[in-house]
Amino acid sequence: MTWGRFLRIFLFLIGLCVVTPLWAAQPEVNTGLPLVRLQIGGHTLTAEVASTPEQQQTGLMNRRSLPANRGMVFVFAESQPVCMWMKNTLIPLSVAFIKTDGRIVNIADMQPQTEDVHCGQTDVRYALETPLHWFAQHGIRPGVRVLGLPAPSR
């Protein structure tokens, strides 16, 4: 092996050692859940769709991060009382409870790894979880309409 070839291989291996930790630090994004682009008060949010009881039970549990304009929308088969909690959820979140017509009923901020219950003020069809304070930072309040919500499956 020539000195030049040895040096190229050595530099390549050093490069892998530097880049690999960067790959490992990337947020968990590919969950296999469908994604939707929601429009809320002139802002765009990409949300994973949790439509089955199993997906809804897991939600955003055990995740270590959530990108700034990402979230999870829980889609229920019909309007119903909905409450959320943060057991085994590692990141702080805000949740909007949304009626069938897409209007936000109320918004709650939730702290990680707590069993405090946060409920919609009326029956809702959707719950949308985002990074903590996302709604407040974008000036979104109850009454604002969310566009692009997926249709509930029957």
MDAnalysis code that builds the backbone (N, CA, C; Angstrom):
import MDAnalysis as mda
import numpy as np

u = mda.Universe.empty(462, n_residues=154, atom_resindex=np.repeat(np.arange(154), 3), trajectory=True)
u.add_TopologyAttr("name", ["N", "CA", "C"] * 154)
u.add_TopologyAttr("resid", np.arange(1, 155))
u.add_TopologyAttr("resname", ["MET", "THR", "TRP", "GLY", "ARG", "PHE", "LEU", "ARG", "ILE", "PHE", "LEU", "PHE", "LEU", "ILE", "GLY", "LEU", "CYS", "VAL", "VAL", "THR", "PRO", "LEU", "TRP", "ALA", "ALA", "GLN", "PRO", "GLU", "VAL", "ASN", "THR", "GLY", "LEU", "PRO", "LEU", "VAL", "ARG", "LEU", "GLN", "ILE", "GLY", "GLY", "HIS", "THR", "LEU", "THR", "ALA", "GLU", "VAL", "ALA", "SER", "THR", "PRO", "GLU", "GLN", "GLN", "GLN", "THR", "GLY", "LEU", "MET", "ASN", "ARG", "ARG", "SER", "LEU", "PRO", "ALA", "ASN", "ARG", "GLY", "MET", "VAL", "PHE", "VAL", "PHE", "ALA", "GLU", "SER", "GLN", "PRO", "VAL", "CYS", "MET", "TRP", "MET", "LYS", "ASN", "THR", "LEU", "ILE", "PRO", "LEU", "SER", "VAL", "ALA", "PHE", "ILE", "LYS", "THR", "ASP", "GLY", "ARG", "ILE", "VAL", "ASN", "ILE", "ALA", "ASP", "MET", "GLN", "PRO", "GLN", "THR", "GLU", "ASP", "VAL", "HIS", "CYS", "GLY", "GLN", "THR", "ASP", "VAL", "ARG", "TYR", "ALA", "LEU", "GLU", "THR", "PRO", "LEU", "HIS", "TRP", "PHE", "ALA", "GLN", "HIS", "GLY", "ILE", "ARG", "PRO", "GLY", "VAL", "ARG", "VAL", "LEU", "GLY", "LEU", "PRO", "ALA", "PRO", "SER", "ARG"])
u.atoms.positions = np.array([
    [0.852, -1.159, 0.000],
    [0.000, 0.000, 0.000],
    [0.906, 1.233, 0.000],
    [0.543, 2.170, -0.861],
    [1.335, 3.394, -0.944],
    [0.954, 4.344, 0.179],
    [1.878, 5.248, 0.461],
    [1.633, 6.238, 1.509],
    [0.406, 7.086, 1.182],
    [0.190, 7.486, -0.046],
    [-0.956, 8.298, -0.459],
    [-2.267, 7.561, -0.240],
    [-2.279, 6.275, -0.600],
    [-3.503, 5.498, -0.415],
    [-3.784, 5.314, 1.083],
    [-2.771, 5.027, 1.863],
    [-2.918, 4.891, 3.302],
    [-3.496, 6.172, 3.903],
    [-2.973, 7.328, 3.479],
    [-3.420, 8.611, 3.991],
    [-4.888, 8.851, 3.634],
    [-5.300, 8.524, 2.401],
    [-6.701, 8.694, 1.989],
    [-7.627, 7.822, 2.833],
    [-7.247, 6.559, 3.059],
    [-8.072, 5.665, 3.871],
    [-8.138, 6.177, 5.307],
    [-6.996, 6.612, 5.827],
    [-6.959, 7.133, 7.182],
    [-7.871, 8.356, 7.329],
    [-7.798, 9.287, 6.386],
    [-8.640, 10.479, 6.447],
    [-10.117, 10.123, 6.294],
    [-10.431, 9.157, 5.465],
    [-11.804, 8.698, 5.305],
    [-12.340, 8.154, 6.631],
    [-11.540, 7.314, 7.310],
    [-11.972, 6.744, 8.577],
    [-12.135, 7.819, 9.655],
    [-11.240, 8.791, 9.673],
    [-11.373, 9.907, 10.618],
    [-12.653, 10.677, 10.321],
    [-12.948, 10.887, 9.050],
    [-14.181, 11.577, 8.664],
    [-15.412, 10.837, 9.153],
    [-15.415, 9.512, 9.066],
    [-16.544, 8.724, 9.565],
    [-16.720, 8.907, 11.064],
    [-15.605, 8.962, 11.783],
    [-15.682, 9.129, 13.236],
    [-16.279, 10.486, 13.594],
    [-16.034, 11.512, 12.788],
    [-16.551, 12.850, 13.059],
    [-18.025, 12.944, 12.661],
    [-18.404, 12.358, 11.531],
    [-19.752, 12.491, 10.999],
    [-20.745, 11.574, 11.704],
    [-20.345, 10.383, 12.111],
    [-21.273, 9.428, 12.720],
    [-22.005, 10.006, 13.919],
    [-21.357, 10.714, 14.865],
    [-22.126, 11.291, 15.965],
    [-23.181, 12.297, 15.485],
    [-22.921, 12.987, 14.366],
    [-23.911, 13.914, 13.837],
    [-25.147, 13.150, 13.369],
    [-24.967, 12.013, 12.737],
    [-26.109, 11.193, 12.322],
    [-26.897, 10.748, 13.544],
    [-26.211, 10.317, 14.570],
    [-26.881, 9.812, 15.763],
    [-27.677, 10.903, 16.464],
    [-27.285, 12.177, 16.304],
    [-27.954, 13.273, 16.993],
    [-29.196, 13.769, 16.255],
    [-29.458, 13.260, 15.071],
    [-30.621, 13.712, 14.323],
    [-31.898, 13.334, 15.051],
    [-32.927, 14.219, 15.004],
    [-34.176, 13.899, 15.672],
    [-34.871, 12.711, 15.023],
    [-35.650, 12.003, 15.839],
    [-36.399, 10.865, 15.332],
    [-37.527, 11.406, 14.456],
    [-37.509, 11.084, 13.167],
    [-38.505, 11.637, 12.271],
    [-39.284, 10.539, 11.557],
    [-38.630, 9.495, 11.117],
    [-39.284, 8.482, 10.304],
    [-39.936, 7.417, 11.184],
    [-41.204, 7.630, 11.506],
    [-41.922, 6.702, 12.370],
    [-42.791, 5.739, 11.580],
    [-42.929, 5.982, 10.290],
    [-43.802, 5.158, 9.476],
    [-45.252, 5.619, 9.509],
    [-45.582, 6.602, 10.351],
    [-46.942, 7.136, 10.378],
    [-47.138, 8.087, 9.201],
    [-48.356, 8.160, 8.673],
    [-48.614, 9.128, 7.589],
    [-48.394, 10.551, 8.089],
    [-48.034, 11.436, 7.175],
    [-47.826, 12.840, 7.501],
    [-48.869, 13.698, 6.788],
    [-49.297, 14.782, 7.444],
    [-50.169, 15.771, 6.826],
    [-49.573, 17.148, 7.070],
    [-49.831, 18.051, 6.123],
    [-49.419, 19.454, 6.280],
    [-50.646, 20.240, 6.690],
    [-50.580, 20.831, 7.857],
    [-51.700, 21.591, 8.384],
    [-51.425, 23.082, 8.254],
    [-52.459, 23.845, 7.965],
    [-52.381, 25.306, 7.927],
    [-53.166, 25.834, 9.119],
    [-52.476, 26.607, 9.956],
    [-53.100, 27.115, 11.180],
    [-52.739, 28.590, 11.326],
    [-53.713, 29.449, 11.172],
    [-53.457, 30.876, 11.355],
    [-52.338, 31.395, 10.480],
    [-52.234, 30.916, 9.258],
    [-51.190, 31.366, 8.337],
    [-49.851, 30.667, 8.525],
    [-49.764, 29.693, 9.387],
    [-48.534, 28.949, 9.638],
    [-48.719, 27.495, 9.210],
    [-47.612, 26.875, 8.804],
    [-47.652, 25.473, 8.378],
    [-47.005, 24.593, 9.435],
    [-47.645, 23.467, 9.694],
    [-47.133, 22.477, 10.642],
    [-47.279, 21.115, 9.978],
    [-46.232, 20.318, 10.000],
    [-46.302, 18.945, 9.501],
    [-46.572, 18.035, 10.687],
    [-47.612, 17.203, 10.555],
    [-48.004, 16.359, 11.685],
    [-48.088, 14.894, 11.277],
    [-47.609, 14.040, 12.158],
    [-47.821, 12.606, 12.007],
    [-49.268, 12.330, 12.390],
    [-49.884, 11.373, 11.715],
    [-51.290, 11.048, 11.964],
    [-51.389, 9.783, 12.806],
    [-51.972, 9.920, 13.991],
    [-52.238, 8.778, 14.876],
    [-53.739, 8.524, 14.822],
    [-54.146, 7.483, 14.088],
    [-55.577, 7.254, 13.889],
    [-56.078, 5.940, 14.491],
    [-55.166, 5.055, 14.862],
    [-55.602, 3.799, 15.475],
    [-55.425, 3.903, 16.990],
    [-56.167, 3.100, 17.742],
    [-55.991, 3.132, 19.204],
    [-54.549, 2.857, 19.633],
    [-53.862, 1.964, 18.939],
    [-52.467, 1.654, 19.287],
    [-51.565, 2.865, 19.051],
    [-51.724, 3.522, 17.900],
    [-50.919, 4.704, 17.601],
    [-51.208, 5.813, 18.603],
    [-52.470, 5.967, 18.963],
    [-52.855, 7.018, 19.898],
    [-52.351, 6.722, 21.302],
    [-52.333, 5.469, 21.678],
    [-51.835, 5.106, 23.001],
    [-50.346, 5.411, 23.115],
    [-49.587, 5.182, 22.056],
    [-48.147, 5.457, 22.060],
    [-47.862, 6.937, 21.891],
    [-48.575, 7.584, 20.973],
    [-48.392, 9.021, 20.753],
    [-46.929, 9.395, 20.569],
    [-46.491, 10.390, 21.306],
    [-45.099, 10.858, 21.230],
    [-44.258, 10.349, 22.405],
    [-44.713, 9.271, 23.035],
    [-43.960, 8.700, 24.153],
    [-42.552, 8.286, 23.730],
    [-41.636, 8.401, 24.646],
    [-40.251, 7.928, 24.521],
    [-39.427, 8.648, 23.465],
    [-39.937, 9.713, 22.894],
    [-39.140, 10.497, 21.941],
    [-38.283, 11.486, 22.713],
    [-37.099, 11.712, 22.211],
    [-36.185, 12.642, 22.882],
    [-36.235, 14.043, 22.280],
    [-36.861, 14.173, 21.094],
    [-36.947, 15.491, 20.472],
    [-38.117, 15.515, 19.490],
    [-38.498, 16.726, 19.125],
    [-39.530, 16.955, 18.127],
    [-39.148, 18.236, 17.410],
    [-38.957, 18.179, 16.096],
    [-38.568, 19.400, 15.367],
    [-39.588, 20.525, 15.565],
    [-39.144, 21.756, 15.360],
    [-39.927, 22.956, 15.669],
    [-41.302, 22.997, 15.002],
    [-41.415, 22.641, 13.768],
    [-42.698, 22.728, 13.064],
    [-43.263, 21.350, 12.760],
    [-43.101, 20.453, 13.724],
    [-43.650, 19.098, 13.616],
    [-44.588, 18.852, 14.778],
    [-45.485, 17.898, 14.597],
    [-46.404, 17.548, 15.661],
    [-47.044, 16.208, 15.376],
    [-48.068, 15.898, 16.152],
    [-48.837, 14.674, 15.951],
    [-50.303, 15.021, 16.115],
    [-51.111, 14.613, 15.134],
    [-52.547, 14.825, 15.210],
    [-53.227, 13.484, 15.493],
    [-54.037, 13.481, 16.536],
    [-54.809, 12.308, 16.930],
    [-56.191, 12.458, 16.293],
    [-56.589, 11.476, 15.499],
    [-57.853, 11.528, 14.766],
    [-58.795, 10.491, 15.364],
    [-59.931, 10.951, 15.863],
    [-60.895, 10.061, 16.490],
    [-62.066, 9.805, 15.542],
    [-62.660, 8.622, 15.617],
    [-63.716, 8.211, 14.697],
    [-64.947, 9.101, 14.799],
    [-65.187, 9.667, 15.963],
    [-66.329, 10.559, 16.148],
    [-65.997, 11.560, 17.236],
    [-66.778, 12.624, 17.319],
    [-66.579, 13.603, 18.392],
    [-66.809, 12.912, 19.725],
    [-65.907, 13.186, 20.651],
    [-65.974, 12.516, 21.948],
    [-65.171, 13.304, 22.965],
    [-65.372, 13.007, 24.261],
    [-64.499, 13.620, 25.264],
    [-63.072, 13.095, 25.060],
    [-62.092, 13.985, 25.078],
    [-60.698, 13.588, 24.879],
    [-59.838, 14.227, 25.955],
    [-59.017, 13.396, 26.585],
    [-58.046, 13.869, 27.576],
    [-56.681, 13.284, 27.229],
    [-55.638, 14.034, 27.503],
    [-54.260, 13.616, 27.220],
    [-53.462, 13.696, 28.520],
    [-52.398, 12.895, 28.574],
    [-51.450, 12.977, 29.680],
    [-50.062, 12.719, 29.127],
    [-49.046, 12.822, 29.985],
    [-47.663, 12.812, 29.527],
    [-46.824, 11.689, 30.114],
    [-47.463, 10.646, 30.619],
    [-46.709, 9.525, 31.161],
    [-45.792, 8.969, 30.066],
    [-44.531, 8.781, 30.384],
    [-43.512, 8.259, 29.461],
    [-43.241, 9.176, 28.269],
    [-43.686, 10.413, 28.331],
    [-43.384, 11.389, 27.283],
    [-42.251, 12.263, 27.812],
    [-41.165, 12.322, 27.047],
    [-39.929, 12.937, 27.535],
    [-39.780, 14.406, 27.185],
    [-40.614, 14.918, 26.280],
    [-40.479, 16.300, 25.828],
    [-41.735, 17.098, 26.187],
    [-41.594, 18.366, 26.554],
    [-42.767, 19.179, 26.867],
    [-43.560, 19.477, 25.590],
    [-44.881, 19.450, 25.709],
    [-45.745, 19.630, 24.545],
    [-46.879, 20.591, 24.862],
    [-47.451, 21.147, 23.802],
    [-48.735, 21.835, 23.883],
    [-49.716, 21.013, 23.069],
    [-50.983, 21.016, 23.478],
    [-52.006, 20.263, 22.757],
    [-53.198, 21.181, 22.499],
    [-53.694, 21.125, 21.260],
    [-54.922, 21.833, 20.899],
    [-56.012, 20.790, 20.700],
    [-57.163, 21.027, 21.304],
    [-58.323, 20.166, 21.128],
    [-59.191, 20.814, 20.057],
    [-59.570, 20.022, 19.041],
    [-60.160, 20.587, 17.822],
    [-61.482, 19.903, 17.491],
    [-62.501, 20.708, 17.197],
    [-63.816, 20.186, 16.835],
    [-63.810, 19.660, 15.392],
    [-64.891, 18.987, 15.028],
    [-65.035, 18.406, 13.690],
    [-64.862, 19.452, 12.595],
    [-65.308, 20.695, 12.834],
    [-65.194, 21.747, 11.811],
    [-63.797, 22.346, 11.720],
    [-62.846, 21.841, 12.524],
    [-61.465, 22.316, 12.471],
    [-61.156, 23.458, 13.415],
    [-62.133, 23.921, 14.175],
    [-61.892, 25.033, 15.103],
    [-61.298, 24.531, 16.416],
    [-60.269, 25.249, 16.873],
    [-59.625, 24.914, 18.145],
    [-60.540, 25.318, 19.287],
    [-60.796, 24.376, 20.194],
    [-61.645, 24.605, 21.362],
    [-60.816, 25.196, 22.499],
    [-59.727, 24.526, 22.822],
    [-58.833, 25.007, 23.872],
    [-57.438, 24.419, 23.653],
    [-56.464, 25.040, 24.294],
    [-55.058, 24.651, 24.186],
    [-54.514, 24.468, 25.599],
    [-53.723, 23.421, 25.793],
    [-53.110, 23.174, 27.106],
    [-51.619, 22.922, 26.928],
    [-50.831, 23.392, 27.879],
    [-49.399, 23.108, 27.917],
    [-49.188, 21.934, 28.865],
    [-48.325, 20.999, 28.452],
    [-48.134, 19.761, 29.218],
    [-46.656, 19.537, 29.506],
    [-46.362, 19.176, 30.729],
    [-44.984, 18.936, 31.150],
    [-44.635, 17.453, 31.031],
    [-43.370, 17.140, 30.711],
    [-42.964, 15.752, 30.506],
    [-43.117, 14.890, 31.757],
    [-43.372, 13.617, 31.499],
    [-43.396, 12.570, 32.512],
    [-44.294, 12.905, 33.701],
    [-45.474, 13.449, 33.397],
    [-46.453, 13.721, 34.443],
    [-47.732, 12.946, 34.127],
    [-48.557, 12.789, 35.119],
    [-49.835, 12.121, 34.919],
    [-50.993, 13.104, 35.049],
    [-50.677, 14.412, 34.955],
    [-51.730, 15.421, 34.947],
    [-52.579, 15.204, 33.708],
    [-53.876, 15.353, 33.841],
    [-54.795, 15.126, 32.731],
    [-55.199, 16.474, 32.126],
    [-55.130, 16.574, 30.810],
    [-55.494, 17.781, 30.061],
    [-56.609, 17.387, 29.101],
    [-57.764, 18.053, 29.218],
    [-58.946, 17.630, 28.459],
    [-59.489, 18.748, 27.576],
    [-60.165, 18.324, 26.512],
    [-60.910, 19.265, 25.702],
    [-62.090, 19.787, 26.505],
    [-62.460, 21.050, 26.277],
    [-63.566, 21.644, 27.024],
    [-64.931, 21.190, 26.513],
    [-64.939, 20.493, 25.397],
    [-66.149, 19.917, 24.829],
    [-65.733, 18.678, 24.045],
    [-66.673, 17.946, 23.509],
    [-66.320, 16.806, 22.656],
    [-65.532, 17.311, 21.450],
    [-64.495, 16.569, 21.068],
    [-63.652, 16.961, 19.936],
    [-63.419, 15.765, 19.024],
    [-62.964, 16.046, 17.818],
    [-62.644, 15.012, 16.831],
    [-61.145, 14.822, 16.698],
    [-60.377, 15.863, 17.102],
    [-58.921, 15.856, 16.934],
    [-58.229, 16.418, 18.170],
    [-56.989, 15.968, 18.376],
    [-56.075, 16.594, 19.332],
    [-54.749, 16.740, 18.593],
    [-54.156, 17.917, 18.661],
    [-52.909, 18.195, 17.948],
    [-51.826, 18.559, 18.942],
    [-50.801, 17.698, 19.044],
    [-49.661, 17.957, 19.926],
    [-48.521, 18.577, 19.132],
    [-47.896, 19.595, 19.741],
    [-46.772, 20.312, 19.134],
    [-45.699, 20.530, 20.202],
    [-44.520, 21.010, 19.797],
    [-43.556, 21.409, 20.822],
    [-44.189, 22.459, 21.752],
    [-43.778, 22.458, 23.004],
    [-44.333, 23.367, 24.004],
    [-44.331, 24.811, 23.498],
    [-45.449, 25.484, 23.668],
    [-45.662, 26.903, 23.329],
    [-45.723, 27.184, 21.827],
    [-45.777, 26.162, 20.970],
    [-45.838, 26.412, 19.529],
    [-47.034, 27.294, 19.183],
    [-48.193, 27.000, 19.746],
    [-49.390, 27.778, 19.437],
    [-49.220, 29.228, 19.892],
    [-48.763, 29.439, 21.113],
    [-48.574, 30.792, 21.640],
    [-47.550, 31.567, 20.819],
    [-46.465, 30.925, 20.438],
    [-45.421, 31.590, 19.654],
    [-45.919, 32.013, 18.278],
    [-46.957, 31.368, 17.783],
    [-47.500, 31.692, 16.458],
    [-48.817, 32.464, 16.546],
    [-49.169, 32.913, 17.744],
    [-50.370, 33.718, 17.928],
    [-51.668, 32.958, 17.695],
    [-51.641, 31.649, 17.907],
    [-52.811, 30.812, 17.657],
    [-53.567, 30.604, 18.965],
    [-54.855, 30.902, 18.921],
    [-55.703, 30.830, 20.107],
    [-56.961, 30.014, 19.795],
    [-57.733, 29.675, 20.822],
    [-59.012, 29.009, 20.570],
    [-59.860, 29.810, 19.578],
    [-60.572, 29.082, 18.734],
    [-61.386, 29.708, 17.694],
    [-60.725, 29.703, 16.332],
    [-59.389, 29.611, 16.305],
    [-58.664, 29.551, 15.031],
    [-58.970, 28.207, 14.369],
    [-59.076, 28.233, 13.055],
    [-59.405, 27.012, 12.310],
    [-58.129, 26.342, 11.795],
    [-58.094, 25.017, 11.900],
    [-56.983, 24.212, 11.395],
    [-57.427, 23.616, 10.062],
    [-56.667, 23.885, 9.009],
    [-56.976, 23.369, 7.674],
    [-56.058, 22.207, 7.342],
    [-56.595, 21.224, 6.616],
    [-55.791, 20.073, 6.183],
    [-55.896, 18.876, 7.098],
    [-56.817, 18.927, 8.062],
    [-56.976, 17.770, 8.966],
    [-57.453, 16.554, 8.185],
    [-56.896, 15.378, 8.494],
    [-57.312, 14.174, 7.785],
    [-58.728, 13.767, 8.178],
    [-59.428, 13.155, 7.234],
    [-60.766, 12.651, 7.523],
    [-60.650, 11.437, 8.438],
    [-61.514, 11.343, 9.415],
    [-61.501, 10.161, 10.289],
    [-61.809, 8.906, 9.476],
    [-61.149, 7.815, 9.806],
    [-61.447, 6.544, 9.127],
    [-62.641, 5.911, 9.798],
    [-63.390, 5.190, 9.046],
    [-64.624, 4.567, 9.562],
    [-64.387, 3.132, 9.931],
])
